[in-house]
Amino acid sequence: MDNINPLLIAIIPALLTYLGTKYKSQNEREQYASSAWKQLYDETKEQLEDNRLRMDSMQADMSELRSQMDEMRKRHAHEVIQLEKINDELREENSQLRIENGNLKNQLLQKERKNEIKQQDL
């Protein structure tokens, strides 16, 4: 037994030192893992916030583009109505000019016939 006491006196402090070191390194690992998780959480949270801001910006841009498209559609519809009106007016004018042209041709033909008749009479 006397031999065991010095052995225990030598082993127990070494064992306690080992367990203390093991506990300390495990605690450090847990703290490191905890800080790594916190850093990952913070980075993810920051990325999500950036993505949310980008989405908000894109939605605002899309809303603005929709309103611009609506305005362009209204303007286009108004222009189409105006162009159809102008087209109808031009068709009417074209029709009248064709009638007038036909009348003038008839008058010219009548004058030419009269001139031919006069020429034959002479």
Phi and psi restraints in degrees (range 20) as a CNS / XPLOR table:
assign (resid 1 and name C) (resid 2 and name N)
       (resid 2 and name CA) (resid 2 and name C) 1.0 -64.5 20.0 2
assign (resid 2 and name N) (resid 2 and name CA)
       (resid 2 and name C) (resid 3 and name N) 1.0 -30.4 20.0 2
assign (resid 2 and name C) (resid 3 and name N)
       (resid 3 and name CA) (resid 3 and name C) 1.0 -74.4 20.0 2
assign (resid 3 and name N) (resid 3 and name CA)
       (resid 3 and name C) (resid 4 and name N) 1.0 -25.6 20.0 2
assign (resid 3 and name C) (resid 4 and name N)
       (resid 4 and name CA) (resid 4 and name C) 1.0 -75.3 20.0 2
assign (resid 4 and name N) (resid 4 and name CA)
       (resid 4 and name C) (resid 5 and name N) 1.0 -38.1 20.0 2
assign (resid 4 and name C) (resid 5 and name N)
       (resid 5 and name CA) (resid 5 and name C) 1.0 -59.3 20.0 2
assign (resid 5 and name N) (resid 5 and name CA)
       (resid 5 and name C) (resid 6 and name N) 1.0 -49.0 20.0 2
assign (resid 5 and name C) (resid 6 and name N)
       (resid 6 and name CA) (resid 6 and name C) 1.0 -63.6 20.0 2
assign (resid 6 and name N) (resid 6 and name CA)
       (resid 6 and name C) (resid 7 and name N) 1.0 -34.2 20.0 2
assign (resid 6 and name C) (resid 7 and name N)
       (resid 7 and name CA) (resid 7 and name C) 1.0 -65.9 20.0 2
assign (resid 7 and name N) (resid 7 and name CA)
       (resid 7 and name C) (resid 8 and name N) 1.0 -43.3 20.0 2
assign (resid 7 and name C) (resid 8 and name N)
       (resid 8 and name CA) (resid 8 and name C) 1.0 -64.6 20.0 2
assign (resid 8 and name N) (resid 8 and name CA)
       (resid 8 and name C) (resid 9 and name N) 1.0 -39.2 20.0 2
assign (resid 8 and name C) (resid 9 and name N)
       (resid 9 and name CA) (resid 9 and name C) 1.0 -62.8 20.0 2
assign (resid 9 and name N) (resid 9 and name CA)
       (resid 9 and name C) (resid 10 and name N) 1.0 -33.1 20.0 2
assign (resid 9 and name C) (resid 10 and name N)
       (resid 10 and name CA) (resid 10 and name C) 1.0 -81.0 20.0 2
assign (resid 10 and name N) (resid 10 and name CA)
       (resid 10 and name C) (resid 11 and name N) 1.0 -38.5 20.0 2
assign (resid 10 and name C) (resid 11 and name N)
       (resid 11 and name CA) (resid 11 and name C) 1.0 -77.5 20.0 2
assign (resid 11 and name N) (resid 11 and name CA)
       (resid 11 and name C) (resid 12 and name N) 1.0 -41.4 20.0 2
assign (resid 11 and name C) (resid 12 and name N)
       (resid 12 and name CA) (resid 12 and name C) 1.0 -62.4 20.0 2
assign (resid 12 and name N) (resid 12 and name CA)
       (resid 12 and name C) (resid 13 and name N) 1.0 -48.4 20.0 2
assign (resid 12 and name C) (resid 13 and name N)
       (resid 13 and name CA) (resid 13 and name C) 1.0 -61.5 20.0 2
assign (resid 13 and name N) (resid 13 and name CA)
       (resid 13 and name C) (resid 14 and name N) 1.0 -37.6 20.0 2
assign (resid 13 and name C) (resid 14 and name N)
       (resid 14 and name CA) (resid 14 and name C) 1.0 -64.7 20.0 2
assign (resid 14 and name N) (resid 14 and name CA)
       (resid 14 and name C) (resid 15 and name N) 1.0 -41.7 20.0 2
assign (resid 14 and name C) (resid 15 and name N)
       (resid 15 and name CA) (resid 15 and name C) 1.0 -65.2 20.0 2
assign (resid 15 and name N) (resid 15 and name CA)
       (resid 15 and name C) (resid 16 and name N) 1.0 -43.2 20.0 2
assign (resid 15 and name C) (resid 16 and name N)
       (resid 16 and name CA) (resid 16 and name C) 1.0 -64.5 20.0 2
assign (resid 16 and name N) (resid 16 and name CA)
       (resid 16 and name C) (resid 17 and name N) 1.0 -39.5 20.0 2
assign (resid 16 and name C) (resid 17 and name N)
       (resid 17 and name CA) (resid 17 and name C) 1.0 -63.2 20.0 2
assign (resid 17 and name N) (resid 17 and name CA)
       (resid 17 and name C) (resid 18 and name N) 1.0 -44.4 20.0 2
assign (resid 17 and name C) (resid 18 and name N)
       (resid 18 and name CA) (resid 18 and name C) 1.0 -61.4 20.0 2
assign (resid 18 and name N) (resid 18 and name CA)
       (resid 18 and name C) (resid 19 and name N) 1.0 -46.8 20.0 2
assign (resid 18 and name C) (resid 19 and name N)
       (resid 19 and name CA) (resid 19 and name C) 1.0 -64.8 20.0 2
assign (resid 19 and name N) (resid 19 and name CA)
       (resid 19 and name C) (resid 20 and name N) 1.0 -38.7 20.0 2
assign (resid 19 and name C) (resid 20 and name N)
       (resid 20 and name CA) (resid 20 and name C) 1.0 -63.9 20.0 2
assign (resid 20 and name N) (resid 20 and name CA)
       (resid 20 and name C) (resid 21 and name N) 1.0 -42.9 20.0 2
assign (resid 20 and name C) (resid 21 and name N)
       (resid 21 and name CA) (resid 21 and name C) 1.0 -65.3 20.0 2
assign (resid 21 and name N) (resid 21 and name CA)
       (resid 21 and name C) (resid 22 and name N) 1.0 -42.8 20.0 2
assign (resid 21 and name C) (resid 22 and name N)
       (resid 22 and name CA) (resid 22 and name C) 1.0 -62.7 20.0 2
assign (resid 22 and name N) (resid 22 and name CA)
       (resid 22 and name C) (resid 23 and name N) 1.0 -44.0 20.0 2
assign (resid 22 and name C) (resid 23 and name N)
       (resid 23 and name CA) (resid 23 and name C) 1.0 -63.8 20.0 2
assign (resid 23 and name N) (resid 23 and name CA)
       (resid 23 and name C) (resid 24 and name N) 1.0 -42.4 20.0 2
assign (resid 23 and name C) (resid 24 and name N)
       (resid 24 and name CA) (resid 24 and name C) 1.0 -63.5 20.0 2
assign (resid 24 and name N) (resid 24 and name CA)
       (resid 24 and name C) (resid 25 and name N) 1.0 -46.1 20.0 2
assign (resid 24 and name C) (resid 25 and name N)
       (resid 25 and name CA) (resid 25 and name C) 1.0 -68.1 20.0 2
assign (resid 25 and name N) (resid 25 and name CA)
       (resid 25 and name C) (resid 26 and name N) 1.0 -35.4 20.0 2
assign (resid 25 and name C) (resid 26 and name N)
       (resid 26 and name CA) (resid 26 and name C) 1.0 -66.4 20.0 2
assign (resid 26 and name N) (resid 26 and name CA)
       (resid 26 and name C) (resid 27 and name N) 1.0 -41.5 20.0 2
assign (resid 26 and name C) (resid 27 and name N)
       (resid 27 and name CA) (resid 27 and name C) 1.0 -62.9 20.0 2
assign (resid 27 and name N) (resid 27 and name CA)
       (resid 27 and name C) (resid 28 and name N) 1.0 -42.3 20.0 2
assign (resid 27 and name C) (resid 28 and name N)
       (resid 28 and name CA) (resid 28 and name C) 1.0 -63.0 20.0 2
assign (resid 28 and name N) (resid 28 and name CA)
       (resid 28 and name C) (resid 29 and name N) 1.0 -41.9 20.0 2
assign (resid 28 and name C) (resid 29 and name N)
       (resid 29 and name CA) (resid 29 and name C) 1.0 -62.4 20.0 2
assign (resid 29 and name N) (resid 29 and name CA)
       (resid 29 and name C) (resid 30 and name N) 1.0 -41.8 20.0 2
assign (resid 29 and name C) (resid 30 and name N)
       (resid 30 and name CA) (resid 30 and name C) 1.0 -64.9 20.0 2
assign (resid 30 and name N) (resid 30 and name CA)
       (resid 30 and name C) (resid 31 and name N) 1.0 -41.0 20.0 2
assign (resid 30 and name C) (resid 31 and name N)
       (resid 31 and name CA) (resid 31 and name C) 1.0 -65.3 20.0 2
assign (resid 31 and name N) (resid 31 and name CA)
       (resid 31 and name C) (resid 32 and name N) 1.0 -41.4 20.0 2
assign (resid 31 and name C) (resid 32 and name N)
       (resid 32 and name CA) (resid 32 and name C) 1.0 -63.4 20.0 2
assign (resid 32 and name N) (resid 32 and name CA)
       (resid 32 and name C) (resid 33 and name N) 1.0 -44.9 20.0 2
assign (resid 32 and name C) (resid 33 and name N)
       (resid 33 and name CA) (resid 33 and name C) 1.0 -62.4 20.0 2
assign (resid 33 and name N) (resid 33 and name CA)
       (resid 33 and name C) (resid 34 and name N) 1.0 -41.0 20.0 2
assign (resid 33 and name C) (resid 34 and name N)
       (resid 34 and name CA) (resid 34 and name C) 1.0 -63.5 20.0 2
assign (resid 34 and name N) (resid 34 and name CA)
       (resid 34 and name C) (resid 35 and name N) 1.0 -43.2 20.0 2
assign (resid 34 and name C) (resid 35 and name N)
       (resid 35 and name CA) (resid 35 and name C) 1.0 -69.4 20.0 2
assign (resid 35 and name N) (resid 35 and name CA)
       (resid 35 and name C) (resid 36 and name N) 1.0 -34.4 20.0 2
assign (resid 35 and name C) (resid 36 and name N)
       (resid 36 and name CA) (resid 36 and name C) 1.0 -65.3 20.0 2
assign (resid 36 and name N) (resid 36 and name CA)
       (resid 36 and name C) (resid 37 and name N) 1.0 -42.8 20.0 2
assign (resid 36 and name C) (resid 37 and name N)
       (resid 37 and name CA) (resid 37 and name C) 1.0 -64.3 20.0 2
assign (resid 37 and name N) (resid 37 and name CA)
       (resid 37 and name C) (resid 38 and name N) 1.0 -40.2 20.0 2
assign (resid 37 and name C) (resid 38 and name N)
       (resid 38 and name CA) (resid 38 and name C) 1.0 -64.0 20.0 2
assign (resid 38 and name N) (resid 38 and name CA)
       (resid 38 and name C) (resid 39 and name N) 1.0 -42.3 20.0 2
assign (resid 38 and name C) (resid 39 and name N)
       (resid 39 and name CA) (resid 39 and name C) 1.0 -63.3 20.0 2
assign (resid 39 and name N) (resid 39 and name CA)
       (resid 39 and name C) (resid 40 and name N) 1.0 -44.7 20.0 2
assign (resid 39 and name C) (resid 40 and name N)
       (resid 40 and name CA) (resid 40 and name C) 1.0 -61.7 20.0 2
assign (resid 40 and name N) (resid 40 and name CA)
       (resid 40 and name C) (resid 41 and name N) 1.0 -42.3 20.0 2
assign (resid 40 and name C) (resid 41 and name N)
       (resid 41 and name CA) (resid 41 and name C) 1.0 -61.2 20.0 2
assign (resid 41 and name N) (resid 41 and name CA)
       (resid 41 and name C) (resid 42 and name N) 1.0 -45.9 20.0 2
assign (resid 41 and name C) (resid 42 and name N)
       (resid 42 and name CA) (resid 42 and name C) 1.0 -63.2 20.0 2
assign (resid 42 and name N) (resid 42 and name CA)
       (resid 42 and name C) (resid 43 and name N) 1.0 -42.7 20.0 2
assign (resid 42 and name C) (resid 43 and name N)
       (resid 43 and name CA) (resid 43 and name C) 1.0 -63.6 20.0 2
assign (resid 43 and name N) (resid 43 and name CA)
       (resid 43 and name C) (resid 44 and name N) 1.0 -44.1 20.0 2
assign (resid 43 and name C) (resid 44 and name N)
       (resid 44 and name CA) (resid 44 and name C) 1.0 -63.3 20.0 2
assign (resid 44 and name N) (resid 44 and name CA)
       (resid 44 and name C) (resid 45 and name N) 1.0 -42.7 20.0 2
assign (resid 44 and name C) (resid 45 and name N)
       (resid 45 and name CA) (resid 45 and name C) 1.0 -62.2 20.0 2
assign (resid 45 and name N) (resid 45 and name CA)
       (resid 45 and name C) (resid 46 and name N) 1.0 -41.4 20.0 2
assign (resid 45 and name C) (resid 46 and name N)
       (resid 46 and name CA) (resid 46 and name C) 1.0 -64.8 20.0 2
assign (resid 46 and name N) (resid 46 and name CA)
       (resid 46 and name C) (resid 47 and name N) 1.0 -42.6 20.0 2
assign (resid 46 and name C) (resid 47 and name N)
       (resid 47 and name CA) (resid 47 and name C) 1.0 -63.7 20.0 2
assign (resid 47 and name N) (resid 47 and name CA)
       (resid 47 and name C) (resid 48 and name N) 1.0 -41.0 20.0 2
assign (resid 47 and name C) (resid 48 and name N)
       (resid 48 and name CA) (resid 48 and name C) 1.0 -63.3 20.0 2
assign (resid 48 and name N) (resid 48 and name CA)
       (resid 48 and name C) (resid 49 and name N) 1.0 -40.5 20.0 2
assign (resid 48 and name C) (resid 49 and name N)
       (resid 49 and name CA) (resid 49 and name C) 1.0 -65.1 20.0 2
assign (resid 49 and name N) (resid 49 and name CA)
       (resid 49 and name C) (resid 50 and name N) 1.0 -42.9 20.0 2
assign (resid 49 and name C) (resid 50 and name N)
       (resid 50 and name CA) (resid 50 and name C) 1.0 -61.0 20.0 2
assign (resid 50 and name N) (resid 50 and name CA)
       (resid 50 and name C) (resid 51 and name N) 1.0 -43.9 20.0 2
assign (resid 50 and name C) (resid 51 and name N)
       (resid 51 and name CA) (resid 51 and name C) 1.0 -63.6 20.0 2
assign (resid 51 and name N) (resid 51 and name CA)
       (resid 51 and name C) (resid 52 and name N) 1.0 -39.4 20.0 2
assign (resid 51 and name C) (resid 52 and name N)
       (resid 52 and name CA) (resid 52 and name C) 1.0 -63.7 20.0 2
assign (resid 52 and name N) (resid 52 and name CA)
       (resid 52 and name C) (resid 53 and name N) 1.0 -42.9 20.0 2
assign (resid 52 and name C) (resid 53 and name N)
       (resid 53 and name CA) (resid 53 and name C) 1.0 -63.6 20.0 2
assign (resid 53 and name N) (resid 53 and name CA)
       (resid 53 and name C) (resid 54 and name N) 1.0 -41.2 20.0 2
assign (resid 53 and name C) (resid 54 and name N)
       (resid 54 and name CA) (resid 54 and name C) 1.0 -64.3 20.0 2
assign (resid 54 and name N) (resid 54 and name CA)
       (resid 54 and name C) (resid 55 and name N) 1.0 -42.0 20.0 2
assign (resid 54 and name C) (resid 55 and name N)
       (resid 55 and name CA) (resid 55 and name C) 1.0 -62.4 20.0 2
assign (resid 55 and name N) (resid 55 and name CA)
       (resid 55 and name C) (resid 56 and name N) 1.0 -42.8 20.0 2
assign (resid 55 and name C) (resid 56 and name N)
       (resid 56 and name CA) (resid 56 and name C) 1.0 -61.0 20.0 2
assign (resid 56 and name N) (resid 56 and name CA)
       (resid 56 and name C) (resid 57 and name N) 1.0 -42.7 20.0 2
assign (resid 56 and name C) (resid 57 and name N)
       (resid 57 and name CA) (resid 57 and name C) 1.0 -63.9 20.0 2
assign (resid 57 and name N) (resid 57 and name CA)
       (resid 57 and name C) (resid 58 and name N) 1.0 -43.4 20.0 2
assign (resid 57 and name C) (resid 58 and name N)
       (resid 58 and name CA) (resid 58 and name C) 1.0 -65.7 20.0 2
assign (resid 58 and name N) (resid 58 and name CA)
       (resid 58 and name C) (resid 59 and name N) 1.0 -38.1 20.0 2
assign (resid 58 and name C) (resid 59 and name N)
       (resid 59 and name CA) (resid 59 and name C) 1.0 -66.2 20.0 2
assign (resid 59 and name N) (resid 59 and name CA)
       (resid 59 and name C) (resid 60 and name N) 1.0 -38.2 20.0 2
assign (resid 59 and name C) (resid 60 and name N)
       (resid 60 and name CA) (resid 60 and name C) 1.0 -64.7 20.0 2
assign (resid 60 and name N) (resid 60 and name CA)
       (resid 60 and name C) (resid 61 and name N) 1.0 -42.1 20.0 2
assign (resid 60 and name C) (resid 61 and name N)
       (resid 61 and name CA) (resid 61 and name C) 1.0 -62.0 20.0 2
assign (resid 61 and name N) (resid 61 and name CA)
       (resid 61 and name C) (resid 62 and name N) 1.0 -43.2 20.0 2
assign (resid 61 and name C) (resid 62 and name N)
       (resid 62 and name CA) (resid 62 and name C) 1.0 -64.3 20.0 2
assign (resid 62 and name N) (resid 62 and name CA)
       (resid 62 and name C) (resid 63 and name N) 1.0 -39.1 20.0 2
assign (resid 62 and name C) (resid 63 and name N)
       (resid 63 and name CA) (resid 63 and name C) 1.0 -63.0 20.0 2
assign (resid 63 and name N) (resid 63 and name CA)
       (resid 63 and name C) (resid 64 and name N) 1.0 -43.1 20.0 2
assign (resid 63 and name C) (resid 64 and name N)
       (resid 64 and name CA) (resid 64 and name C) 1.0 -64.3 20.0 2
assign (resid 64 and name N) (resid 64 and name CA)
       (resid 64 and name C) (resid 65 and name N) 1.0 -42.6 20.0 2
assign (resid 64 and name C) (resid 65 and name N)
       (resid 65 and name CA) (resid 65 and name C) 1.0 -63.9 20.0 2
assign (resid 65 and name N) (resid 65 and name CA)
       (resid 65 and name C) (resid 66 and name N) 1.0 -38.6 20.0 2
assign (resid 65 and name C) (resid 66 and name N)
       (resid 66 and name CA) (resid 66 and name C) 1.0 -61.6 20.0 2
assign (resid 66 and name N) (resid 66 and name CA)
       (resid 66 and name C) (resid 67 and name N) 1.0 -43.9 20.0 2
assign (resid 66 and name C) (resid 67 and name N)
       (resid 67 and name CA) (resid 67 and name C) 1.0 -66.5 20.0 2
assign (resid 67 and name N) (resid 67 and name CA)
       (resid 67 and name C) (resid 68 and name N) 1.0 -37.6 20.0 2
assign (resid 67 and name C) (resid 68 and name N)
       (resid 68 and name CA) (resid 68 and name C) 1.0 -63.9 20.0 2
assign (resid 68 and name N) (resid 68 and name CA)
       (resid 68 and name C) (resid 69 and name N) 1.0 -41.5 20.0 2
assign (resid 68 and name C) (resid 69 and name N)
       (resid 69 and name CA) (resid 69 and name C) 1.0 -64.4 20.0 2
assign (resid 69 and name N) (resid 69 and name CA)
       (resid 69 and name C) (resid 70 and name N) 1.0 -40.9 20.0 2
assign (resid 69 and name C) (resid 70 and name N)
       (resid 70 and name CA) (resid 70 and name C) 1.0 -61.4 20.0 2
assign (resid 70 and name N) (resid 70 and name CA)
       (resid 70 and name C) (resid 71 and name N) 1.0 -43.7 20.0 2
assign (resid 70 and name C) (resid 71 and name N)
       (resid 71 and name CA) (resid 71 and name C) 1.0 -62.5 20.0 2
assign (resid 71 and name N) (resid 71 and name CA)
       (resid 71 and name C) (resid 72 and name N) 1.0 -41.7 20.0 2
assign (resid 71 and name C) (resid 72 and name N)
       (resid 72 and name CA) (resid 72 and name C) 1.0 -65.1 20.0 2
assign (resid 72 and name N) (resid 72 and name CA)
       (resid 72 and name C) (resid 73 and name N) 1.0 -39.0 20.0 2
assign (resid 72 and name C) (resid 73 and name N)
       (resid 73 and name CA) (resid 73 and name C) 1.0 -62.1 20.0 2
assign (resid 73 and name N) (resid 73 and name CA)
       (resid 73 and name C) (resid 74 and name N) 1.0 -43.5 20.0 2
assign (resid 73 and name C) (resid 74 and name N)
       (resid 74 and name CA) (resid 74 and name C) 1.0 -62.6 20.0 2
assign (resid 74 and name N) (resid 74 and name CA)
       (resid 74 and name C) (resid 75 and name N) 1.0 -46.4 20.0 2
assign (resid 74 and name C) (resid 75 and name N)
       (resid 75 and name CA) (resid 75 and name C) 1.0 -61.6 20.0 2
assign (resid 75 and name N) (resid 75 and name CA)
       (resid 75 and name C) (resid 76 and name N) 1.0 -42.4 20.0 2
assign (resid 75 and name C) (resid 76 and name N)
       (resid 76 and name CA) (resid 76 and name C) 1.0 -62.5 20.0 2
assign (resid 76 and name N) (resid 76 and name CA)
       (resid 76 and name C) (resid 77 and name N) 1.0 -45.1 20.0 2
assign (resid 76 and name C) (resid 77 and name N)
       (resid 77 and name CA) (resid 77 and name C) 1.0 -61.2 20.0 2
assign (resid 77 and name N) (resid 77 and name CA)
       (resid 77 and name C) (resid 78 and name N) 1.0 -41.7 20.0 2
assign (resid 77 and name C) (resid 78 and name N)
       (resid 78 and name CA) (resid 78 and name C) 1.0 -64.2 20.0 2
assign (resid 78 and name N) (resid 78 and name CA)
       (resid 78 and name C) (resid 79 and name N) 1.0 -43.0 20.0 2
assign (resid 78 and name C) (resid 79 and name N)
       (resid 79 and name CA) (resid 79 and name C) 1.0 -64.5 20.0 2
assign (resid 79 and name N) (resid 79 and name CA)
       (resid 79 and name C) (resid 80 and name N) 1.0 -39.4 20.0 2
assign (resid 79 and name C) (resid 80 and name N)
       (resid 80 and name CA) (resid 80 and name C) 1.0 -62.1 20.0 2
assign (resid 80 and name N) (resid 80 and name CA)
       (resid 80 and name C) (resid 81 and name N) 1.0 -43.5 20.0 2
assign (resid 80 and name C) (resid 81 and name N)
       (resid 81 and name CA) (resid 81 and name C) 1.0 -61.7 20.0 2
assign (resid 81 and name N) (resid 81 and name CA)
       (resid 81 and name C) (resid 82 and name N) 1.0 -44.5 20.0 2
assign (resid 81 and name C) (resid 82 and name N)
       (resid 82 and name CA) (resid 82 and name C) 1.0 -63.1 20.0 2
assign (resid 82 and name N) (resid 82 and name CA)
       (resid 82 and name C) (resid 83 and name N) 1.0 -43.6 20.0 2
assign (resid 82 and name C) (resid 83 and name N)
       (resid 83 and name CA) (resid 83 and name C) 1.0 -66.1 20.0 2
assign (resid 83 and name N) (resid 83 and name CA)
       (resid 83 and name C) (resid 84 and name N) 1.0 -37.2 20.0 2
assign (resid 83 and name C) (resid 84 and name N)
       (resid 84 and name CA) (resid 84 and name C) 1.0 -64.5 20.0 2
assign (resid 84 and name N) (resid 84 and name CA)
       (resid 84 and name C) (resid 85 and name N) 1.0 -39.0 20.0 2
assign (resid 84 and name C) (resid 85 and name N)
       (resid 85 and name CA) (resid 85 and name C) 1.0 -64.3 20.0 2
assign (resid 85 and name N) (resid 85 and name CA)
       (resid 85 and name C) (resid 86 and name N) 1.0 -46.3 20.0 2
assign (resid 85 and name C) (resid 86 and name N)
       (resid 86 and name CA) (resid 86 and name C) 1.0 -62.0 20.0 2
assign (resid 86 and name N) (resid 86 and name CA)
       (resid 86 and name C) (resid 87 and name N) 1.0 -41.3 20.0 2
assign (resid 86 and name C) (resid 87 and name N)
       (resid 87 and name CA) (resid 87 and name C) 1.0 -61.5 20.0 2
assign (resid 87 and name N) (resid 87 and name CA)
       (resid 87 and name C) (resid 88 and name N) 1.0 -43.3 20.0 2
assign (resid 87 and name C) (resid 88 and name N)
       (resid 88 and name CA) (resid 88 and name C) 1.0 -61.7 20.0 2
assign (resid 88 and name N) (resid 88 and name CA)
       (resid 88 and name C) (resid 89 and name N) 1.0 -43.0 20.0 2
assign (resid 88 and name C) (resid 89 and name N)
       (resid 89 and name CA) (resid 89 and name C) 1.0 -62.7 20.0 2
assign (resid 89 and name N) (resid 89 and name CA)
       (resid 89 and name C) (resid 90 and name N) 1.0 -42.1 20.0 2
assign (resid 89 and name C) (resid 90 and name N)
       (resid 90 and name CA) (resid 90 and name C) 1.0 -67.4 20.0 2
assign (resid 90 and name N) (resid 90 and name CA)
       (resid 90 and name C) (resid 91 and name N) 1.0 -37.2 20.0 2
assign (resid 90 and name C) (resid 91 and name N)
       (resid 91 and name CA) (resid 91 and name C) 1.0 -62.4 20.0 2
assign (resid 91 and name N) (resid 91 and name CA)
       (resid 91 and name C) (resid 92 and name N) 1.0 -44.2 20.0 2
assign (resid 91 and name C) (resid 92 and name N)
       (resid 92 and name CA) (resid 92 and name C) 1.0 -62.0 20.0 2
assign (resid 92 and name N) (resid 92 and name CA)
       (resid 92 and name C) (resid 93 and name N) 1.0 -45.1 20.0 2
assign (resid 92 and name C) (resid 93 and name N)
       (resid 93 and name CA) (resid 93 and name C) 1.0 -63.2 20.0 2
assign (resid 93 and name N) (resid 93 and name CA)
       (resid 93 and name C) (resid 94 and name N) 1.0 -41.3 20.0 2
assign (resid 93 and name C) (resid 94 and name N)
       (resid 94 and name CA) (resid 94 and name C) 1.0 -61.4 20.0 2
assign (resid 94 and name N) (resid 94 and name CA)
       (resid 94 and name C) (resid 95 and name N) 1.0 -43.2 20.0 2
assign (resid 94 and name C) (resid 95 and name N)
       (resid 95 and name CA) (resid 95 and name C) 1.0 -61.2 20.0 2
assign (resid 95 and name N) (resid 95 and name CA)
       (resid 95 and name C) (resid 96 and name N) 1.0 -44.8 20.0 2
assign (resid 95 and name C) (resid 96 and name N)
       (resid 96 and name CA) (resid 96 and name C) 1.0 -63.9 20.0 2
assign (resid 96 and name N) (resid 96 and name CA)
       (resid 96 and name C) (resid 97 and name N) 1.0 -39.8 20.0 2
assign (resid 96 and name C) (resid 97 and name N)
       (resid 97 and name CA) (resid 97 and name C) 1.0 -66.5 20.0 2
assign (resid 97 and name N) (resid 97 and name CA)
       (resid 97 and name C) (resid 98 and name N) 1.0 -35.3 20.0 2
assign (resid 97 and name C) (resid 98 and name N)
       (resid 98 and name CA) (resid 98 and name C) 1.0 -65.7 20.0 2
assign (resid 98 and name N) (resid 98 and name CA)
       (resid 98 and name C) (resid 99 and name N) 1.0 -42.1 20.0 2
assign (resid 98 and name C) (resid 99 and name N)
       (resid 99 and name CA) (resid 99 and name C) 1.0 -62.7 20.0 2
assign (resid 99 and name N) (resid 99 and name CA)
       (resid 99 and name C) (resid 100 and name N) 1.0 -46.1 20.0 2
assign (resid 99 and name C) (resid 100 and name N)
       (resid 100 and name CA) (resid 100 and name C) 1.0 -62.4 20.0 2
assign (resid 100 and name N) (resid 100 and name CA)
       (resid 100 and name C) (resid 101 and name N) 1.0 -41.2 20.0 2
assign (resid 100 and name C) (resid 101 and name N)
       (resid 101 and name CA) (resid 101 and name C) 1.0 -62.8 20.0 2
assign (resid 101 and name N) (resid 101 and name CA)
       (resid 101 and name C) (resid 102 and name N) 1.0 -42.7 20.0 2
assign (resid 101 and name C) (resid 102 and name N)
       (resid 102 and name CA) (resid 102 and name C) 1.0 -62.0 20.0 2
assign (resid 102 and name N) (resid 102 and name CA)
       (resid 102 and name C) (resid 103 and name N) 1.0 -42.5 20.0 2
assign (resid 102 and name C) (resid 103 and name N)
       (resid 103 and name CA) (resid 103 and name C) 1.0 -62.5 20.0 2
assign (resid 103 and name N) (resid 103 and name CA)
       (resid 103 and name C) (resid 104 and name N) 1.0 -43.6 20.0 2
assign (resid 103 and name C) (resid 104 and name N)
       (resid 104 and name CA) (resid 104 and name C) 1.0 -65.1 20.0 2
assign (resid 104 and name N) (resid 104 and name CA)
       (resid 104 and name C) (resid 105 and name N) 1.0 -37.9 20.0 2
assign (resid 104 and name C) (resid 105 and name N)
       (resid 105 and name CA) (resid 105 and name C) 1.0 -63.1 20.0 2
assign (resid 105 and name N) (resid 105 and name CA)
       (resid 105 and name C) (resid 106 and name N) 1.0 -43.3 20.0 2
assign (resid 105 and name C) (resid 106 and name N)
       (resid 106 and name CA) (resid 106 and name C) 1.0 -61.4 20.0 2
assign (resid 106 and name N) (resid 106 and name CA)
       (resid 106 and name C) (resid 107 and name N) 1.0 -43.6 20.0 2
assign (resid 106 and name C) (resid 107 and name N)
       (resid 107 and name CA) (resid 107 and name C) 1.0 -61.9 20.0 2
assign (resid 107 and name N) (resid 107 and name CA)
       (resid 107 and name C) (resid 108 and name N) 1.0 -41.8 20.0 2
assign (resid 107 and name C) (resid 108 and name N)
       (resid 108 and name CA) (resid 108 and name C) 1.0 -63.9 20.0 2
assign (resid 108 and name N) (resid 108 and name CA)
       (resid 108 and name C) (resid 109 and name N) 1.0 -42.3 20.0 2
assign (resid 108 and name C) (resid 109 and name N)
       (resid 109 and name CA) (resid 109 and name C) 1.0 -63.8 20.0 2
assign (resid 109 and name N) (resid 109 and name CA)
       (resid 109 and name C) (resid 110 and name N) 1.0 -40.6 20.0 2
assign (resid 109 and name C) (resid 110 and name N)
       (resid 110 and name CA) (resid 110 and name C) 1.0 -63.3 20.0 2
assign (resid 110 and name N) (resid 110 and name CA)
       (resid 110 and name C) (resid 111 and name N) 1.0 -41.9 20.0 2
assign (resid 110 and name C) (resid 111 and name N)
       (resid 111 and name CA) (resid 111 and name C) 1.0 -65.3 20.0 2
assign (resid 111 and name N) (resid 111 and name CA)
       (resid 111 and name C) (resid 112 and name N) 1.0 -41.0 20.0 2
assign (resid 111 and name C) (resid 112 and name N)
       (resid 112 and name CA) (resid 112 and name C) 1.0 -63.5 20.0 2
assign (resid 112 and name N) (resid 112 and name CA)
       (resid 112 and name C) (resid 113 and name N) 1.0 -39.2 20.0 2
assign (resid 112 and name C) (resid 113 and name N)
       (resid 113 and name CA) (resid 113 and name C) 1.0 -64.9 20.0 2
assign (resid 113 and name N) (resid 113 and name CA)
       (resid 113 and name C) (resid 114 and name N) 1.0 -43.0 20.0 2
assign (resid 113 and name C) (resid 114 and name N)
       (resid 114 and name CA) (resid 114 and name C) 1.0 -61.7 20.0 2
assign (resid 114 and name N) (resid 114 and name CA)
       (resid 114 and name C) (resid 115 and name N) 1.0 -42.1 20.0 2
assign (resid 114 and name C) (resid 115 and name N)
       (resid 115 and name CA) (resid 115 and name C) 1.0 -64.8 20.0 2
assign (resid 115 and name N) (resid 115 and name CA)
       (resid 115 and name C) (resid 116 and name N) 1.0 -38.8 20.0 2
assign (resid 115 and name C) (resid 116 and name N)
       (resid 116 and name CA) (resid 116 and name C) 1.0 -64.4 20.0 2
assign (resid 116 and name N) (resid 116 and name CA)
       (resid 116 and name C) (resid 117 and name N) 1.0 -41.5 20.0 2
assign (resid 116 and name C) (resid 117 and name N)
       (resid 117 and name CA) (resid 117 and name C) 1.0 -64.1 20.0 2
assign (resid 117 and name N) (resid 117 and name CA)
       (resid 117 and name C) (resid 118 and name N) 1.0 -43.0 20.0 2
assign (resid 117 and name C) (resid 118 and name N)
       (resid 118 and name CA) (resid 118 and name C) 1.0 -63.0 20.0 2
assign (resid 118 and name N) (resid 118 and name CA)
       (resid 118 and name C) (resid 119 and name N) 1.0 -40.9 20.0 2
assign (resid 118 and name C) (resid 119 and name N)
       (resid 119 and name CA) (resid 119 and name C) 1.0 -65.6 20.0 2
assign (resid 119 and name N) (resid 119 and name CA)
       (resid 119 and name C) (resid 120 and name N) 1.0 -37.8 20.0 2
assign (resid 119 and name C) (resid 120 and name N)
       (resid 120 and name CA) (resid 120 and name C) 1.0 -70.6 20.0 2
assign (resid 120 and name N) (resid 120 and name CA)
       (resid 120 and name C) (resid 121 and name N) 1.0 -33.1 20.0 2
assign (resid 120 and name C) (resid 121 and name N)
       (resid 121 and name CA) (resid 121 and name C) 1.0 -70.2 20.0 2
assign (resid 121 and name N) (resid 121 and name CA)
       (resid 121 and name C) (resid 122 and name N) 1.0 -27.4 20.0 2
